[in-house]
Amino acid sequence: MQGPTVVSELHDTEAGIIYRVLAYRELTRAEVVREVQQALRLSEKKPKRGDYLTFRSSLT
């Protein structure tokens, strides 16, 4: 099975962090925010200023 190929980005200008979410379809902004929040809750360390983080979405 091929991996997700659609990329959605969310820019946090206050924290200086860019989040990329890989998905199988175009996600709405609310879906991207929800996926980033979920990934950050599961993450063991907090992102730092200037980080560029990529997550895979489970949404189909």
FIDRENDO-662072 format. One record per atom (N, C-alpha, C): chain; z, y, x; atom name; residue number from 1. Coordinates in Angstrom, 3 decimals. Layout:
BEGIN
+----+----------+----------+----------+----+-----+
| ch |       zz |       yy |       xx | at |   i |
+----+----------+----------+----------+----+-----+
|  A |        Z |        Y |        X | CA | NUM |
...
+----+----------+----------+----------+----+-----+
//
This chain:
BEGIN
+----+----------+----------+----------+----+-----+
| ch |       zz |       yy |       xx | at |   i |
+----+----------+----------+----------+----+-----+
|  A |    0.000 |   -1.182 |    0.839 |  N |   1 |
|  A |    0.000 |    0.000 |    0.000 | CA |   1 |
|  A |    0.000 |    1.244 |    0.883 |  C |   1 |
|  A |   -0.855 |    2.160 |    0.539 |  N |   2 |
|  A |   -0.979 |    3.397 |    1.309 | CA |   2 |
|  A |    0.182 |    4.338 |    0.977 |  C |   2 |
|  A |    0.638 |    5.070 |    1.964 |  N |   3 |
|  A |    1.750 |    6.002 |    1.780 | CA |   3 |
|  A |    1.332 |    7.242 |    1.014 |  C |   3 |
|  A |    2.300 |    8.067 |    0.623 |  N |   4 |
|  A |    2.010 |    9.300 |   -0.116 | CA |   4 |
|  A |    1.202 |   10.278 |    0.738 |  C |   4 |
|  A |    0.253 |   10.950 |    0.111 |  N |   5 |
|  A |   -0.623 |   11.852 |    0.860 | CA |   5 |
|  A |   -0.585 |   13.304 |    0.383 |  C |   5 |
|  A |    0.044 |   13.576 |   -0.744 |  N |   6 |
|  A |    0.111 |   14.942 |   -1.265 | CA |   6 |
|  A |    1.346 |   15.618 |   -0.680 |  C |   6 |
|  A |    1.155 |   16.787 |   -0.082 |  N |   7 |
|  A |    2.251 |   17.501 |    0.577 | CA |   7 |
|  A |    2.612 |   18.749 |   -0.223 |  C |   7 |
|  A |    3.901 |   18.887 |   -0.514 |  N |   8 |
|  A |    4.432 |   20.093 |   -1.151 | CA |   8 |
|  A |    5.469 |   20.675 |   -0.205 |  C |   8 |
|  A |    5.445 |   21.996 |   -0.042 |  N |   9 |
|  A |    6.398 |   22.640 |    0.864 | CA |   9 |
|  A |    7.316 |   23.571 |    0.105 |  C |   9 |
|  A |    8.537 |   23.641 |    0.588 |  N |  10 |
|  A |    9.537 |   24.543 |    0.047 | CA |  10 |
|  A |   10.114 |   25.322 |    1.224 |  C |  10 |
|  A |   10.033 |   26.653 |    1.173 |  N |  11 |
|  A |   10.497 |   27.508 |    2.269 | CA |  11 |
|  A |   11.825 |   28.138 |    1.883 |  C |  11 |
|  A |   12.839 |   27.920 |    2.696 |  N |  12 |
|  A |   14.139 |   28.563 |    2.525 | CA |  12 |
|  A |   14.208 |   29.680 |    3.557 |  C |  12 |
|  A |   13.844 |   30.886 |    3.140 |  N |  13 |
|  A |   13.758 |   32.006 |    4.083 | CA |  13 |
|  A |   15.138 |   32.450 |    4.568 |  C |  13 |
|  A |   16.163 |   32.319 |    3.740 |  N |  14 |
|  A |   17.515 |   32.715 |    4.154 | CA |  14 |
|  A |   18.034 |   31.823 |    5.274 |  C |  14 |
|  A |   17.792 |   30.527 |    5.157 |  N |  15 |
|  A |   18.268 |   29.585 |    6.165 | CA |  15 |
|  A |   17.241 |   29.353 |    7.264 |  C |  15 |
|  A |   15.994 |   29.798 |    7.043 |  N |  16 |
|  A |   14.950 |   29.614 |    8.043 | CA |  16 |
|  A |   14.503 |   28.164 |    8.174 |  C |  16 |
|  A |   14.500 |   27.441 |    7.055 |  N |  17 |
|  A |   14.157 |   26.017 |    7.065 | CA |  17 |
|  A |   12.953 |   25.782 |    6.163 |  C |  17 |
|  A |   12.060 |   24.897 |    6.599 |  N |  18 |
|  A |   10.905 |   24.501 |    5.787 | CA |  18 |
|  A |   11.062 |   23.027 |    5.445 |  C |  18 |
|  A |   10.970 |   22.725 |    4.153 |  N |  19 |
|  A |   11.063 |   21.349 |    3.671 | CA |  19 |
|  A |    9.678 |   20.908 |    3.202 |  C |  19 |
|  A |    9.248 |   19.742 |    3.646 |  N |  20 |
|  A |    7.981 |   19.158 |    3.204 | CA |  20 |
|  A |    8.299 |   17.890 |    2.429 |  C |  20 |
|  A |    7.692 |   17.745 |    1.260 |  N |  21 |
|  A |    7.890 |   16.551 |    0.450 | CA |  21 |
|  A |    6.547 |   15.857 |    0.309 |  C |  21 |
|  A |    6.486 |   14.605 |    0.743 |  N |  22 |
|  A |    5.281 |   13.796 |    0.614 | CA |  22 |
|  A |    5.366 |   13.020 |   -0.692 |  C |  22 |
|  A |    4.301 |   13.075 |   -1.490 |  N |  23 |
|  A |    4.305 |   12.408 |   -2.792 | CA |  23 |
|  A |    2.938 |   11.793 |   -3.075 |  C |  23 |
|  A |    2.886 |   11.019 |   -4.139 |  N |  24 |
|  A |    1.637 |   10.384 |   -4.560 | CA |  24 |
|  A |    0.835 |   11.263 |   -5.504 |  C |  24 |
|  A |    1.469 |   12.350 |   -5.994 |  N |  25 |
|  A |    0.784 |   13.293 |   -6.890 | CA |  25 |
|  A |    1.335 |   14.691 |   -6.628 |  C |  25 |
|  A |    0.686 |   15.693 |   -7.167 |  N |  26 |
|  A |    1.145 |   17.076 |   -7.041 | CA |  26 |
|  A |    2.460 |   17.218 |   -7.813 |  C |  26 |
|  A |    3.483 |   17.749 |   -7.165 |  N |  27 |
|  A |    4.789 |   17.914 |   -7.791 | CA |  27 |
|  A |    4.971 |   19.349 |   -8.268 |  C |  27 |
|  A |    5.733 |   19.510 |   -9.342 |  N |  28 |
|  A |    6.088 |   20.850 |   -9.792 | CA |  28 |
|  A |    7.158 |   21.394 |   -8.847 |  C |  28 |
|  A |    7.385 |   22.683 |   -8.910 |  N |  29 |
|  A |    8.403 |   23.285 |   -8.050 | CA |  29 |
|  A |    9.772 |   22.678 |   -8.340 |  C |  29 |
|  A |   10.088 |   22.453 |   -9.601 |  N |  30 |
|  A |   11.379 |   21.868 |   -9.974 | CA |  30 |
|  A |   11.526 |   20.465 |   -9.384 |  C |  30 |
|  A |   10.462 |   19.690 |   -9.383 |  N |  31 |
|  A |   10.508 |   18.344 |   -8.812 | CA |  31 |
|  A |   10.714 |   18.397 |   -7.300 |  C |  31 |
|  A |   10.054 |   19.343 |   -6.642 |  N |  32 |
|  A |   10.214 |   19.492 |   -5.188 | CA |  32 |
|  A |   11.651 |   19.866 |   -4.864 |  C |  32 |
|  A |   12.206 |   20.819 |   -5.600 |  N |  33 |
|  A |   13.595 |   21.240 |   -5.374 | CA |  33 |
|  A |   14.541 |   20.067 |   -5.588 |  C |  33 |
|  A |   14.331 |   19.300 |   -6.646 |  N |  34 |
|  A |   15.187 |   18.148 |   -6.941 | CA |  34 |
|  A |   15.103 |   17.089 |   -5.839 |  C |  34 |
|  A |   13.896 |   16.840 |   -5.327 |  N |  35 |
|  A |   13.726 |   15.861 |   -4.248 | CA |  35 |
|  A |   14.414 |   16.322 |   -2.964 |  C |  35 |
|  A |   14.308 |   17.614 |   -2.648 |  N |  36 |
|  A |   14.964 |   18.154 |   -1.446 | CA |  36 |
|  A |   16.486 |   18.071 |   -1.598 |  C |  36 |
|  A |   17.001 |   18.438 |   -2.772 |  N |  37 |
|  A |   18.444 |   18.359 |   -3.002 | CA |  37 |
|  A |   18.956 |   16.935 |   -2.851 |  C |  37 |
|  A |   18.221 |   15.993 |   -3.403 |  N |  38 |
|  A |   18.618 |   14.591 |   -3.315 | CA |  38 |
|  A |   18.603 |   14.111 |   -1.863 |  C |  38 |
|  A |   17.566 |   14.464 |   -1.130 |  N |  39 |
|  A |   17.467 |   14.046 |    0.272 | CA |  39 |
|  A |   18.586 |   14.668 |    1.113 |  C |  39 |
|  A |   18.930 |   15.914 |    0.847 |  N |  40 |
|  A |   20.003 |   16.568 |    1.594 | CA |  40 |
|  A |   21.362 |   15.949 |    1.277 |  C |  40 |
|  A |   21.572 |   15.527 |    0.029 |  N |  41 |
|  A |   22.828 |   14.854 |   -0.328 | CA |  41 |
|  A |   22.979 |   13.537 |    0.422 |  C |  41 |
|  A |   21.862 |   12.835 |    0.611 |  N |  42 |
|  A |   21.901 |   11.537 |    1.278 | CA |  42 |
|  A |   21.918 |   11.652 |    2.801 |  C |  42 |
|  A |   21.553 |   12.812 |    3.309 |  N |  43 |
|  A |   21.488 |   13.021 |    4.752 | CA |  43 |
|  A |   22.888 |   13.115 |    5.352 |  C |  43 |
|  A |   23.022 |   12.611 |    6.572 |  N |  44 |
|  A |   24.321 |   12.636 |    7.245 | CA |  44 |
|  A |   24.593 |   13.948 |    7.967 |  C |  44 |
|  A |   23.542 |   14.669 |    8.355 |  N |  45 |
|  A |   23.764 |   15.930 |    9.057 | CA |  45 |
|  A |   23.047 |   17.070 |    8.341 |  C |  45 |
|  A |   23.593 |   18.268 |    8.489 |  N |  46 |
|  A |   23.025 |   19.441 |    7.834 | CA |  46 |
|  A |   21.878 |   20.003 |    8.673 |  C |  46 |
|  A |   20.837 |   20.504 |    8.011 |  N |  47 |
|  A |   19.728 |   21.117 |    8.759 | CA |  47 |
|  A |   20.167 |   22.442 |    9.388 |  C |  47 |
|  A |   19.516 |   22.785 |   10.497 |  N |  48 |
|  A |   19.822 |   24.020 |   11.217 | CA |  48 |
|  A |   18.668 |   24.999 |   11.063 |  C |  48 |
|  A |   18.944 |   26.255 |   11.353 |  N |  49 |
|  A |   17.915 |   27.303 |   11.287 | CA |  49 |
|  A |   16.716 |   26.901 |   12.130 |  C |  49 |
|  A |   15.529 |   27.049 |   11.551 |  N |  50 |
|  A |   14.302 |   26.728 |   12.265 | CA |  50 |
|  A |   13.849 |   25.286 |   12.114 |  C |  50 |
|  A |   14.626 |   24.464 |   11.410 |  N |  51 |
|  A |   14.237 |   23.062 |   11.211 | CA |  51 |
|  A |   13.034 |   22.958 |   10.285 |  C |  51 |
|  A |   12.293 |   21.896 |   10.480 |  N |  52 |
|  A |   11.117 |   21.583 |    9.679 | CA |  52 |
|  A |   11.289 |   20.133 |    9.248 |  C |  52 |
|  A |   11.775 |   19.915 |    8.023 |  N |  53 |
|  A |   12.146 |   18.580 |    7.576 | CA |  53 |
|  A |   11.110 |   18.004 |    6.617 |  C |  53 |
|  A |   10.841 |   16.722 |    6.731 |  N |  54 |
|  A |    9.882 |   16.044 |    5.871 | CA |  54 |
|  A |   10.576 |   14.890 |    5.155 |  C |  54 |
|  A |   10.354 |   14.820 |    3.834 |  N |  55 |
|  A |   10.926 |   13.765 |    3.014 | CA |  55 |
|  A |    9.820 |   13.077 |    2.237 |  C |  55 |
|  A |   10.035 |   11.822 |    1.892 |  N |  56 |
|  A |    9.120 |   11.081 |    1.007 | CA |  56 |
|  A |    9.702 |   11.089 |   -0.388 |  C |  56 |
|  A |    8.842 |   11.325 |   -1.371 |  N |  57 |
|  A |    9.265 |   11.328 |   -2.761 | CA |  57 |
|  A |    9.122 |    9.934 |   -3.344 |  C |  57 |
|  A |   10.002 |    9.615 |   -4.269 |  N |  58 |
|  A |    9.897 |    8.346 |   -4.976 | CA |  58 |
|  A |    9.195 |    8.525 |   -6.326 |  C |  58 |
|  A |    8.839 |    9.759 |   -6.661 |  N |  59 |
|  A |    8.157 |   10.031 |   -7.922 | CA |  59 |
|  A |    6.723 |    9.547 |   -7.892 |  C |  59 |
|  A |    6.282 |    8.982 |   -8.996 |  N |  60 |
|  A |    4.885 |    8.538 |   -9.102 | CA |  60 |
|  A |    4.182 |    9.187 |  -10.248 |  C |  60 |
+----+----------+----------+----------+----+-----+
//
